[in-house]
Amino acid sequence: MASTKTLLEMRTRLRKAADCVGDTTTGRHTTAQLNVMLNDSWQAMRAIASKTSQIYQKPAVATMTAGKTSPYSWGTVSLPADCVRIYGFDVTVGTNDVRTLLPLSFTERNEYLGVYGQGTGIPAVFFPYNISTEVTTTVTPGVVGVLPAPSQAYAYTLWYLPKWTAITDDAYVFDGVEGWDDWVIWNSVLELASADNDMAATAQIATQERAAAEQRVIHGGHNFHQAGPVRRVDVAGLRRTNNMDLYRRRG
């Protein structure tokens, strides 16, 4: 079931588990430092949960630019600025015709040909080749390549895991599934233990507890959205129906 925990509740649990009680603004483990650990661990937990569940994913809806992106043989789509991981890419070809792009290895970027060579068409595959670029104090969004390059400005939906916005107000909440916050606590305890020579026993306990919590996150995420048995899908048949097989590997 869904479970929310305030930052204060999480930090109090962390201090108790790591045996460093008492919020402080100075000293070895300050409140601000623990807040950073908890926020970083929460983002990491969201990434683990998103491997098997879609509860943290976010859609970005936009329109592609038609044609190839010079000097490449493919088209490009900019990633959302807060994108951490990509989980799905849909292209709207027409009314009641939405197609899922298949992921492609970067090494195969020039291996797909149409009837007339590396032309344009309905995108069938995608590959990220730049997650972002740092420019002094800012970061420009990353880029995804699509093949074949779009023959027109298709609408698309990119499903992705967004960056977690850190919280610092003690009343603000972390929202997850009951028990998933255990992974966050024990991961943070491990980070604390790594800085103290006398916390070897605590680190050992935290390692075991985090591993157990991670299994709950993975299996809990897998079961979170299941309403019945997995349905078999003829993916190859769907691709033929969508004429995606007209754009294929060399040879």
C-alpha positions in Angstrom: 0.0 0.0 0.0 1.1 3.6 -0.5 3.0 5.1 2.3 4.2 8.6 2.9 7.0 9.6 5.3 8.1 13.1 6.3 11.7 14.2 6.0 11.7 14.5 9.8 10.5 10.9 10.3 13.0 9.6 7.9 15.9 11.5 9.5 14.8 10.4 13.0 14.8 6.8 11.8 18.2 7.2 10.2 19.8 8.6 13.3 18.4 5.8 15.5 19.5 3.1 13.1 23.0 4.6 12.8 23.1 5.4 16.6 23.8 9.1 16.1 20.8 10.6 17.7 19.9 14.3 18.1 19.5 16.7 15.2 22.4 19.2 15.0 23.5 22.0 12.7 27.1 21.4 13.6 29.2 18.3 14.5 30.1 15.2 12.6 26.7 14.3 11.1 24.7 17.4 10.6 21.0 17.6 9.8 21.8 19.1 6.4 24.2 16.2 5.6 21.7 13.6 6.5 19.1 15.3 4.4 21.4 15.0 1.4 22.0 11.3 2.1 18.2 10.6 2.4 17.4 12.5 -0.8 20.2 10.8 -2.8 19.1 7.4 -1.5 15.5 8.1 -2.3 16.4 8.8 -5.9 18.4 5.5 -6.0 15.5 3.6 -4.6 13.2 5.1 -7.3 15.5 3.8 -10.0 15.5 0.3 -8.5 11.7 0.3 -8.2 11.3 1.5 -11.8 13.1 -1.6 -13.1 10.0 -3.6 -12.4 7.2 -1.0 -11.9 6.0 2.1 -13.7 4.8 4.0 -10.6 7.5 6.7 -10.8 7.6 7.1 -14.6 6.6 10.4 -16.2 5.5 11.1 -19.8 6.9 13.8 -22.0 4.7 14.7 -24.9 6.1 16.7 -27.9 6.6 16.6 -31.7 9.6 15.4 -33.6 11.4 17.5 -36.2 11.0 16.0 -39.6 14.1 14.8 -41.5 17.6 13.8 -40.7 19.7 15.8 -38.2 22.8 16.8 -40.2 25.4 15.3 -40.5 23.8 12.1 -39.2 21.7 9.5 -40.9 19.1 9.6 -38.2 16.6 12.0 -36.6 17.0 13.4 -33.1 14.7 14.1 -30.1 15.8 16.1 -27.1 15.4 14.5 -23.7 13.5 16.2 -20.9 15.9 18.2 -18.7 15.0 16.1 -15.7 15.3 12.7 -17.4 17.3 10.0 -15.5 16.3 6.8 -17.4 14.2 6.0 -20.4 11.6 3.3 -20.2 9.5 3.7 -23.3 9.1 5.7 -26.5 5.8 5.9 -28.4 5.1 7.5 -31.8 1.7 8.6 -32.9 1.5 7.8 -36.6 -2.2 8.6 -37.0 -5.6 8.4 -35.4 -5.7 5.1 -33.4 -2.2 4.2 -34.5 0.4 4.6 -31.8 3.6 2.6 -32.2 6.2 1.6 -29.6 9.8 2.2 -30.7 12.3 -0.6 -30.0 15.6 0.2 -28.2 18.7 0.0 -30.5 22.3 -0.4 -29.6 24.4 2.7 -30.5 26.8 0.5 -32.5 23.9 -0.3 -34.9 23.0 3.3 -35.7 24.0 3.0 -39.4 22.9 -0.6 -39.9 19.3 0.0 -40.7 18.3 0.6 -44.3 15.0 1.2 -46.1 14.0 0.3 -49.6 15.9 3.4 -50.8 18.8 3.3 -48.4 19.1 5.5 -45.3 16.1 7.6 -46.0 13.2 8.9 -43.9 10.0 7.1 -42.7 8.1 6.2 -39.6 10.6 5.8 -36.8 10.9 2.2 -35.6 13.9 2.2 -33.2 15.6 4.7 -30.9 19.0 4.9 -29.1 20.2 7.5 -26.5 23.7 8.8 -27.4 24.0 11.8 -25.1 22.4 11.9 -21.6 23.4 15.6 -21.1 26.3 18.1 -21.5 27.7 20.2 -18.7 28.3 23.8 -19.5 29.9 25.7 -16.6 27.0 25.9 -14.0 24.3 24.5 -16.3 23.5 21.3 -18.0 21.9 21.0 -21.5 19.4 18.2 -22.1 20.6 15.0 -23.7 19.6 13.6 -27.1 18.0 10.4 -28.5 18.5 9.2 -32.0 15.5 7.8 -34.0 15.6 5.5 -37.0 14.5 5.9 -39.7 14.7 9.7 -39.5 11.0 10.9 -39.3 9.4 11.7 -42.6 7.1 14.2 -40.9 6.7 15.9 -37.6 5.2 12.9 -35.7 3.9 13.4 -32.2 5.6 11.2 -29.6 5.5 10.3 -25.9 8.7 9.6 -24.0 8.3 7.6 -20.8 11.1 8.2 -18.3 12.1 8.4 -14.7 12.4 12.0 -13.7 15.1 13.4 -11.4 14.0 13.5 -7.8 13.7 17.1 -6.5 15.4 17.1 -3.1 13.3 18.2 -0.1 14.7 20.1 2.9 11.5 21.1 4.7 10.9 18.6 7.6 7.2 18.6 6.9 7.6 17.6 3.2 7.0 13.9 2.4 8.6 11.0 0.5 5.8 9.0 -1.2 6.3 5.3 -1.9 5.1 1.9 -1.0 5.1 0.6 2.6 8.5 -0.8 3.4 10.4 0.7 0.5 11.7 3.4 2.8 13.7 0.7 4.6 16.1 0.6 1.7 16.6 4.3 1.9 17.3 4.2 5.6 19.8 1.3 5.4 21.6 2.7 2.3 22.1 6.0 4.2 23.3 4.1 7.3 25.9 2.5 5.1 27.1 5.8 3.9 27.4 7.0 7.5 29.2 3.9 8.6 31.8 4.2 5.9 33.0 7.4 7.5 33.5 5.9 11.0 36.1 3.3 11.9 34.0 2.0 14.9 30.9 1.2 12.8 31.9 -2.1 11.2 29.2 -4.0 13.0 26.6 -1.4 12.0 27.8 -1.6 8.4 27.4 -5.3 8.3 23.8 -5.1 9.7 23.0 -2.3 7.2 24.3 -4.4 4.3 22.1 -7.3 5.2 19.0 -5.2 5.9 19.5 -3.2 2.7 19.7 -6.4 0.6 16.5 -7.7 2.2 14.8 -4.3 1.6 15.9 -4.3 -2.0 14.2 -7.6 -2.7 11.0 -6.1 -1.3 11.3 -3.1 -3.6 12.0 -5.3 -6.7 9.3 -7.8 -6.0 6.8 -5.3 -4.7 7.3 -3.1 -7.8 6.7 -6.1 -10.0 3.5 -6.9 -8.3 2.2 -3.4 -7.8 0.5 -3.0 -11.1 -0.4 -6.6 -11.9 -4.1 -7.2 -12.4 -3.8 -10.6 -13.9 -1.5 -13.0 -15.7 1.0 -11.7 -18.3 -0.5 -11.8 -21.8 1.6 -13.1 -24.6 2.1 -10.7 -27.5 3.3 -11.5 -31.0 5.8 -8.7 -31.3 7.2 -9.9 -34.6 3.6 -10.0 -36.0 2.9 -6.5 -34.8 6.1 -5.2 -36.4 5.1 -6.7 -39.7 1.6 -5.3 -39.4 3.1 -1.9 -38.8 5.5 -2.3 -41.8 8.4 -1.8 -39.5 10.2 -4.7 -41.2 10.6 -2.5 -44.3 13.4 -0.9 -42.4 15.9 -3.5 -41.6 19.6 -4.3 -40.8 22.1 -4.4 -43.6 22.6 -7.7 -45.3 
